[in-house]
């Protein structure tokens, strides 16, 4: 069952999403060679609580940490440990926060120092595919339209699109209907209506789409050991069009990056 949100609820969800966005922005300047993942996880927990929220992942389904910390060949759901970051690593950081009864859920894949060009391209294409998918989240379209757009874009670059893990609706529960896969056929699945809020999150592998799970019961790896990338935004359907509730701007401010990629998905201000 899809839970359609009111205008007031969407604004509360924007607040929750921005708690996560600010947390990822705080982490951006700390993710560098030698950094300790468990220390960064604790910093994230404290930063979320300072914003009047609670970590959304900590304790959920017995997950032990604030961050899903997934380096290199780990796709998602990695558990932070004491292994220092190394030059050339890539780290997918997925973070959640609960505030005013609503969840924010947001992810970004960071580079640690300089990384190889093929890895840079994987991250670039995966992030681009996120916006390709978001453009299809509009009134009258269906889940399959977003799914097809992401799959077509990434497979067109020769990458593997993970099937077993999907995006989802978002609200008072972290995972609500509808499921938002990154593969599918146009015109299939549930129809989008105003007031829907979803987390769209391409999980894209450099090589095979196939995955495996570690014995810890959480960590998902690429089956061939090649790198994976993961980007995620929280998006509301307002007046027939997608509007971002989350932002990468705090990350870009920390890293000195200039980008207008989110501009088309912001509400236009009127005088």
SELUM-590674 format. One line per field, with one value per residue (C-alpha): residue in one letter; x, y, z. Coordinates in pm, 1 decimal, always signed. Layout:
mikol	c(A|...)
xx	c(X|...)
yy	c(Y|...)
zz	c(Z|...)
This chain:
mikol	c(X|X|X|X|X|X|X|X|X|X|X|X|X|X|X|X|X|X|X|X|X|X|X|X|X|X|X|X|X|X|X|X|X|X|X|X|X|X|X|X|X|X|X|X|X|X|X|X|X|X|X|X|X|X|X|X|X|X|X|X|X|X|X|X|X|X|X|X|X|X|X|X|X|X|X|X|X|X|X|X|X|X|X|X|X|X|X|X|X|X|X|X|X|X|X|X|X|X|X|X|X|X|X|X|X|X|X|X|X|X|X|X|X|X|X|X|X|X|X|X|X|X|X|X|X|X|X|X|X|X|X|X|X|X|X|X|X|X|X|X|X|X|X|X|X|X|X|X|X|X|X|X|X|X|X|X|X|X|X|X|X|X|X|X|X|X|X|X|X|X|X|X|X|X|X|X|X|X|X|X|X|X|X|X|X|X|X|X|X|X|X|X|X|X|X|X|X|X|X|X|X|X|X|X|X|X|X|X|X|X|X|X|X|X|X|X|X|X|X|X|X|X|X|X|X|X|X|X|X|X|X|X|X|X|X|X|X|X|X|X|X|X|X|X|X|X|X|X|X|X|X|X|X|X|X|X|X|X|X|X|X|X|X|X|X|X|X|X|X|X|X)
xx	c(+0.0|+139.9|+123.7|+63.0|+205.2|+49.2|+236.6|+310.7|+443.1|+667.7|+821.7|+890.9|+1050.2|+1263.1|+1393.8|+1478.6|+1647.2|+1858.1|+1978.4|+2133.2|+2259.1|+2440.1|+2584.6|+2728.2|+2865.8|+3038.3|+3189.8|+3309.1|+3606.1|+3696.1|+3707.8|+4078.3|+4369.7|+4427.9|+4079.8|+3922.6|+3573.7|+3450.0|+3554.9|+3367.7|+3064.6|+3062.8|+3103.7|+2801.5|+2590.5|+2675.6|+2616.8|+2272.3|+2173.6|+2295.4|+2038.7|+1750.8|+1727.0|+1824.2|+2027.6|+1784.9|+1992.7|+2139.9|+1961.0|+1719.6|+1692.3|+1978.7|+2221.9|+2509.7|+2608.7|+2491.4|+2641.4|+2630.9|+2999.1|+3079.9|+3431.7|+3540.9|+3378.6|+3119.9|+2789.4|+2584.0|+2520.8|+2888.8|+2972.3|+3229.9|+3548.8|+3891.5|+4064.8|+4203.9|+4107.5|+4365.6|+4456.0|+4251.9|+3959.4|+3601.5|+3347.3|+2971.0|+2825.2|+2453.9|+2297.7|+1952.1|+1792.2|+1457.1|+1319.1|+963.6|+841.8|+979.0|+1289.0|+1556.5|+1772.7|+2054.7|+2382.2|+2695.2|+3004.7|+3324.1|+3675.5|+3972.6|+4253.6|+4321.7|+4140.8|+4185.3|+4007.5|+3781.2|+3658.5|+3596.5|+3386.1|+3182.4|+3099.9|+3017.6|+2782.1|+2611.6|+2542.4|+2418.6|+2185.4|+2030.6|+1914.2|+1812.3|+1582.4|+1454.0|+1341.5|+1102.0|+944.2|+655.9|+278.5|+132.8|+455.7|+512.0|+784.6|+906.9|+976.2|+1230.0|+1371.2|+1413.8|+1579.6|+1845.0|+1907.4|+1932.0|+2172.7|+2408.7|+2405.6|+2470.1|+2804.9|+2878.0|+2801.6|+2612.4|+2283.6|+2217.0|+1878.5|+1843.2|+1854.9|+1611.9|+1504.9|+1177.7|+903.6|+990.4|+797.2|+713.4|+875.8|+1220.6|+1095.5|+748.9|+576.2|+654.2|+977.1|+1192.2|+1417.8|+1693.0|+1591.6|+1260.2|+1026.7|+854.2|+489.7|+504.4|+443.9|+260.1|+157.0|+302.4|+70.2|+128.6|+241.7|+452.7|+801.6|+1061.2|+1429.2|+1582.6|+1921.8|+2113.8|+2358.2|+2585.3|+2882.0|+3183.2|+3160.0|+2895.6|+2557.9|+2581.9|+2643.5|+2719.5|+2681.6|+2940.1|+2884.6|+2814.0|+2464.3|+2486.6|+2771.6|+2690.4|+2983.6|+3019.2|+3062.6|+3372.3|+3544.7|+3523.2|+3416.8|+3056.9|+2896.7|+2580.8|+2407.0|+2068.6|+1826.9|+1493.7|+1241.2|+881.9|+627.7|+487.1|+260.6|+337.6|+715.9|+1002.2|+1143.4|+1456.6|+1425.2|+1791.1|+2097.7|+2461.4|+2541.2|+2687.5|+2927.4|+3021.4|+3076.1|+3312.9|+3503.8|+3508.7|+3299.6|+3079.5|+2764.7|+2420.0|+2302.0|+2018.8|+1881.1|+1606.4|+1468.3|+1425.7|+1107.6|+1118.0|+1095.2|+851.4|+882.2)
yy	c(+0.0|+339.7|+608.1|+941.9|+1235.8|+1573.6|+1896.9|+1928.9|+1573.4|+1627.7|+1929.9|+1717.5|+1459.7|+1728.8|+1812.5|+1445.8|+1413.0|+1723.0|+1583.5|+1302.4|+1539.8|+1752.1|+1439.2|+1319.0|+1668.6|+1658.0|+1320.0|+1433.9|+1628.3|+1341.1|+1065.2|+1052.6|+809.5|+686.8|+772.4|+517.4|+401.8|+327.8|+674.6|+829.7|+617.9|+753.3|+1109.1|+1054.8|+925.6|+1225.8|+1470.9|+1324.8|+1345.9|+1706.6|+1786.7|+1658.4|+1328.1|+968.1|+741.0|+558.7|+245.4|+188.7|-113.2|-151.8|-523.2|-546.2|-353.1|-251.9|+90.6|+432.7|+405.5|+141.6|+159.5|-28.4|+2.5|-102.3|-435.7|-405.2|-298.6|-202.5|-285.8|-296.7|-268.0|-5.7|-148.5|-29.8|-80.2|+260.9|+405.7|+372.2|+588.4|+473.0|+330.5|+413.8|+413.5|+396.0|+563.2|+510.4|+692.0|+726.0|+955.8|+963.2|+1304.5|+1418.1|+1067.2|+1048.9|+895.1|+1039.0|+789.1|+906.0|+771.3|+885.9|+705.0|+887.0|+857.5|+835.5|+1040.0|+962.2|+670.3|+501.6|+647.3|+343.0|+378.5|+751.6|+667.7|+410.0|+669.0|+934.3|+710.9|+576.2|+926.2|+1035.2|+734.1|+851.1|+1172.0|+983.3|+778.7|+1076.4|+1247.6|+956.8|+993.7|+1205.3|+1201.5|+921.6|+725.5|+393.2|+222.0|+45.2|+377.0|+476.0|+124.5|+97.0|+438.0|+350.3|+3.3|+122.8|+402.5|+188.2|-120.8|+107.7|+185.0|-184.5|-201.6|-457.2|-347.9|-522.6|-698.6|-823.1|-480.3|-199.7|+151.1|+200.8|+425.1|+632.1|+785.9|+689.7|+356.8|+334.8|+90.3|+151.8|+67.2|+81.3|-106.3|+89.2|-151.8|-29.4|-263.5|-327.9|-254.1|+69.6|+100.5|-172.4|-148.7|+93.7|+431.4|+747.0|+998.0|+1334.9|+1305.9|+995.3|+1000.4|+747.6|+671.1|+613.5|+443.7|+289.2|+17.9|-41.0|-277.6|-231.9|-595.3|-860.4|-768.6|-1075.8|-1041.9|-1250.9|-1198.2|-1227.6|-1449.9|-1139.8|-1152.4|-792.1|-712.0|-749.8|-793.6|-805.2|-1168.3|-1085.3|-857.4|-550.4|-211.0|-101.2|+242.9|+360.4|+698.8|+774.6|+1067.8|+1114.4|+1247.3|+1372.6|+1395.6|+1749.4|+1908.7|+1622.7|+1662.9|+1518.0|+1740.5|+1652.2|+1646.6|+1551.9|+1721.8|+1650.1|+2021.6|+1987.0|+1726.3|+1950.7|+2248.4|+2039.7|+1913.6|+2239.4|+2096.8|+2317.2|+2149.5|+2247.1|+1887.0|+1926.4|+2255.3|+2106.0|+1914.1|+2211.7|+2408.8|+2728.2|+3035.2|+3309.8|+3674.9)
zz	c(+0.0|-102.2|+166.3|-6.0|+192.9|+259.4|+187.6|+558.6|+581.0|+278.8|+451.3|+760.3|+532.1|+369.7|+717.3|+779.5|+440.1|+501.7|+835.4|+631.5|+361.2|+620.4|+780.6|+449.7|+395.0|+734.5|+649.1|+305.7|+442.7|+680.7|+418.1|+333.6|+352.3|+708.6|+838.9|+1073.4|+959.7|+1312.7|+1426.6|+1133.3|+1217.3|+1572.6|+1441.4|+1217.0|+1506.5|+1723.3|+1437.4|+1365.3|+1732.2|+1751.0|+1479.7|+1692.9|+1506.1|+1572.8|+1343.3|+1118.6|+1061.0|+1408.7|+1556.1|+1264.3|+1187.0|+1444.9|+1223.8|+1457.6|+1322.2|+1205.0|+855.3|+585.7|+494.5|+173.1|+24.7|-322.8|-417.3|-140.5|-294.6|+12.7|+380.4|+475.1|+845.8|+955.6|+1107.4|+1221.9|+885.4|+779.7|+444.0|+170.8|-125.9|-424.8|-226.9|-313.1|-29.2|-61.5|+247.7|+306.8|+601.5|+753.7|+1009.5|+1187.3|+1282.2|+1358.0|+1285.6|+929.4|+775.0|+550.6|+356.8|+136.7|-9.8|-191.1|-316.7|-219.3|-356.9|-121.4|-272.6|-636.9|-801.3|-1137.6|-1441.1|-1496.1|-1137.6|-1186.2|-1490.7|-1296.1|-1029.5|-1289.8|-1486.6|-1173.1|-1043.9|-1386.6|-1394.7|-1066.5|-1235.1|-1550.2|-1326.4|-1127.5|-1450.7|-1507.7|-1162.1|-1284.5|-1283.0|-1493.2|-1526.4|-1355.7|-1155.5|-1468.3|-1642.4|-1376.7|-1365.7|-1741.8|-1768.4|-1510.1|-1651.2|-2010.2|-1921.4|-1713.3|-1931.4|-2226.2|-2062.0|-2007.7|-1634.6|-1428.8|-1270.9|-938.8|-935.9|-578.9|-410.0|-483.9|-389.8|-206.0|-81.1|+222.9|+510.1|+866.9|+782.0|+626.0|+364.3|+220.7|-104.7|-386.4|-441.1|-689.1|-881.6|-1112.6|-1393.5|-1563.3|-1851.4|-1942.9|-1848.6|-1582.4|-1210.1|-987.2|-1124.7|-969.4|-802.7|-638.9|-278.5|-325.5|-173.7|-285.3|-239.7|-583.1|-555.6|-844.1|-729.6|-1025.7|-1067.2|-1290.3|-1398.0|-1343.5|-1196.4|-973.8|-600.3|-292.8|+81.3|+357.4|+659.9|+871.2|+721.1|+597.2|+361.0|-9.0|-251.3|-627.9|-735.0|-942.8|-690.5|-913.7|-769.4|-721.0|-688.0|-509.3|-512.6|-355.5|-330.5|-155.1|-406.3|-372.2|-652.5|-632.5|-894.9|-1127.8|-1116.6|-910.7|-637.7|-440.3|-63.4|-16.1|-164.5|-243.9|-209.7|+141.6|+3.3|-286.6|-56.9|+156.6|-146.8|-341.3|-624.9|-843.9|-978.5|-1103.4|-1146.5|-892.1|-1025.6|-1244.1|-946.8|-713.8|-666.8|-868.8|-646.8|-745.1|-649.9)
